[in-house]
């Protein structure tokens, strides 16, 4: 799975904290769109904008922090 995020985003922090609490960091490729502009372009190509957080799973992109958190808890707890 791929997580597009940036550190200063409070919604990204919700997702990052959930990942840390579930101890599943090894299941993700983390792409900080502020550190690498190519990641922001990838995200825009994928979703039409560069709004984070965005989790990309085999089912496609997921954009809302609360939805991502719910998905992670239901699949990894």
Secondary structure, 3 states (H helix, E strand, C coil): CEEEECCCCHHHHHHHHHHHHHCCHHHCEEEECCCCHHHHHHHHHHHCCCCCCEEEECCEEECCHHHHHHHHHHHHC
